[in-house]
């Protein structure tokens, strides 16, 4: 199936409230899919495309989001506790009131993302970039690791991040 037909099919597909616990969705194109209230606990979404997807109140706790594209996704009030999201792309994503407790978010892109009221207790954001991100009301930032993060370089907004061990 051609890529654009696959994308159009995905956008018309809704998995509202679906139980996808521990699902293997590596490399899948789920762009624009509605996963509101879905359970993706422990799912492997490595290299998946979830750009523009609706994950409102979704349970993504312990999910693997390594190199996952979530650009423009709506993750309002999503539970992402203990997610592994190394080198993921959250550019322009809405993470308002999301739970990011104890996440591993090394080298993650949060350009222009909305993180209002997000709980980041004990999260590891080593090397992540937050240029243009709305961080108003972020909770428990004092317990998180932000070593090597960037928010100051507004001129450099590339789409890629180095995934270094």
Secondary structure, 3 states (H helix, E strand, C coil): CCHHHHHHHHHHCECCCCECCCCECCCCECCCCECCCCECCCCECCCCECCCCECCCCECCCCECCCCECCCCECCCCECCCCECCCCECCCCECCCCECCCCECCCCECCCCECCCCECCCCECCCCECCCCECCCCECHHHCECCCCECCCCCCCCCCCCCCC
